[in-house]
Amino acid sequence: MASGNRSDINEGDSTNQTAVIHCLPPELSTIKTLVVNAVRSPHSKSAYGKALDDFLTWYAAGNSADGFTKATVQRYVTFLQDTGLAPSSINLRLSVIRKLAFEAADNNLMDTSLAQGIARAKGVKQSGIRTGNWLMREQAEHLINAPNIRTRKGLRDRAILAVLIGCGLRRSEVSDLTFEHIQQREGRWVIVDLVGKGRRTRSVPMPSWAKAAIDAWSASAEIGAGRVFRPVNIRHALTRDRLLPQNIMELVARYGRRIDVTIGPHDLRRTFAKLAHRGRAPLEQIQLSLGHASIQTTERYLGVRQDFEDAPCDHLGLRIRSLAHKSM
């Protein structure tokens, strides 16, 4: 097994460790596929696969004397701690191993009591609460204004930054965004029926300045259907029909360096939430815009309906200069 500088589960390599599969305990390696196939997202499948490959490789390398038990899993947690892996990463891997145990029990490959014991294996305590990173209002304005809007690529980049901060979308959602998603509802622009994490569908109000940024980009690129954001080469020509999430991450980091901050797409999503909350947007409306996993519970508990008239993006407090630009 590789040494302690393994990447986080969310950054796992999708390549299966086929070289070691032959030495894995058959009752566990067989159900690995069942665990991985229980999630839909390709990213989650990759992460689950890597977490299980790492555990099963460790298990097969002389660590299986007691079998697949709580004690064995607890030793694996200790092993991961010794490698220097972050507590959050260890706990994520442990959750996947628990799924492995329950899947094995459901398929009569191990005793249910053993699976329940593994479910009680202790994770690693995290000291404090990770708050992440976000921009202040002035920094957000500077970031959105950083691209050179005299170029087609600059117009596209400005629109991407405007959507990330103005709507709180994930980078994968920005990559998948189409013109057909952008419609008018109750007298304002809304991203409707957006399918996000966990295949959950939501609608997200859009501030007028983000829509204006998209309009400036689409007019320059001469597109009005299909995916909104696309690659642009050095000759200002569109090269493919979709800008990948990785491209968006690199784009955000690049413009972050221009304003002397280290920032990623998810930090801009957090910026949306922070600025909207400070602008006194109702918390439940922010949750609806973000599409958090617990929003259904929040809606039932509070009896909340999404409000397009007083939306979170109306409370960001950003002042964005005119989107007028020179023709290319």
PyMOL commands that set and color helices and strands:
alter all, ss='L'
color gray80, all
select helices_A, chain A and resi 9-11+18-21+26-36+42-60+70-82+87-106+112-119+137-144+152-167+171-176+179-181+197-199+208-221+245-258+265-278+283-290+295-302+312-315
alter helices_A, ss='H'
color red, helices_A
select strands_A, chain A and resi 182-185+188-195+201-205
alter strands_A, ss='S'
color yellow, strands_A
deselect
rebuild
show_as cartoon
